[in-house]
Amino acid sequence: MVAGLGAIALGRGIAPGGSLGLAMTACAAIALVVIVGERLLAQEPRARPPARKAAEASADSPGHALVRALGLAVTLGIVALAYWLFPEYHGDFYAPFWQFLQWLFPVVAIGAVPYFWIASRRHGGPDAYLVLGRLLLGRGWARIDRDLLRAHFLGWAVKAFFLPLMVVYLRNQVDSVVNGWPADFAWNIPTYRFCFDCSFLVDLLFCVVGYTLTLRMLDTHIRSTEPTPLGWIVALVCYQPFFSVIGNYYLRYESGTIWDGWLASSPLLLAAWGTLILVLVWIYALATVAFGLRFSNLTHRGIITSGPYALVKHPAYLSKNLSWWMISVPFVATAGWAEALRHCLLLALLNGVYALRAWTEERHLRRDPAYVAYCQWIREHGLVARLAHATGLRR
C-alpha cells in the first residue's frame, strides 16, 4: 500500500501516460512488493515438484507451451468478441481500459509462451488452455473436459466484467486524488475528502492488481468460481451498468442532505463524525489490501485471514454499509418523518443485498475446509467473541 501511494505521490505530473500511466506505475509497484514479500516471508519452503515420468514431462515441452498460448488466444478472442458485441463497451467510458490493454498486450504476447512453459514444468497437469489449444488444432474433440472448460470461462467472465470497470474507476480516482492534494493537512473538509479519496484509491489499486495477476505461478489463480445464479446476481447488481438502474430507480436512498451540511453548525461533532467515516472507509480499503494479489469478486483464490479479516468475516461489507448511513444520513427528517423512514428502508434494502452477497460467498467458500476452520476461529476469537469476553457475556 505504501509503495502504491508513494508511486502516486512521487509521480504526480511526471509519469508518462497521464493519470492512467501513474495508476499503472502504482499497480506495478504494489505487485513487485507483494511478490517479493511473499517469497521472502514465506513461512514454509516451497516443496520441489516430484520427478515425473518421461511421458508426463514431454507434455510440458515448449511445443505444448505454444499450444497453451493458442488456448489463451482463443480465450481472449471470445472476450474480445463479447466486448465488440455488447453496446455497453462501445462508448467513451471504457477508453482508459482500451489504453490499458494496449500497454498490456505486448507483455502478454511476448511472455505467454515462456510463462506457460515455466508454469507447466512447475505445476504440471492439464489445464483449460491446453485443452482449448488442442481443440483449435483439431485434437481432443472426443474427450472434452466440460467441467474444466466451464470453470475456465466462468473465471474469465469475472475478469472480463470487473477489470474494465476497475481500471476506469482507478484512473478517475487518481485524478481525484492528484487534483485534490491539500496544501496542508489541517482538519477541514478538503482534507477529509482527500483522505476519503485515498482510501478508495488504495482499494482500486489492489483491485486492478488482483484482477490482472490471476497466475498459477504466483499462487493467485482461481480455485473456484461462484456456482449459483443468485450469487452472480447479487454481486453484479452492485456494479455498473446494473446499479445505475437499481440505484437510481429502486434503491435511491439519498435524502439530499449530506453529513457535513447536517453538522455544519457544530464543528466538534462535524470533526468527530467525519473522522469516524474515514475510519470506516479505511477499514474497507485495508480489507482489500489484505488480499494482496488475490482480490476478486465471485471467486475463491485463497482464504484471507489477516488484517481486518482477523476480526470479522466481512469487514469490507460491514464498514462500507455503515459508512453509507453516516454519509447520507437518511434518518434526518428534513422533508418529514415519512420521507426519512422511506430513505432508511431503501438503504436497509441495499444493506440486505450485501447481506445476500455475504451469505452466497460463505456458501461458496465453505466447500474449502480452510474456510470452515476460519469461521470457527472467528466465532471463538473474533471481535464479537472478544467483546463478549470483555463484557462478561461469555466465559
Secondary structure, 3 states (H helix, E strand, C coil): CHHHHHHHHHHCCCCCCHHHHHHHHHHHHHHHHHHHHHHHCCCCCCCCCCCCCHHHHHCCCHHHHHHHHHHHHHHHHHHHHHHHHCHHHHCHHHHHHHHHHHHHHHHHHHHHHHHHHHHHHHHCCCCHHHHHHHHHCCCCCCCCCHHHHHHHHHHHHHHHHHHHHHHHHHHHHHHHHHHCCCCCCCCCHHHHHHHHHHHHHHHHHHHHHHHHCCCHHHCCCCCEECCCHHHHHHHHCCCCCHHHHHHHHCCCCCCCCCHHHHCCCCHHHHHHHHHHHHHHHHHHHHHHHCCCCCCCCCEECCCCCCHHHHCCCCHHHHHHHHHHHHHHCCCCCCCCHHHHHHHHHHHHHHHHHHHHHHHHHHHHHCCCHHHHHHHHHHHHHCHHHHHHHHHCCCC
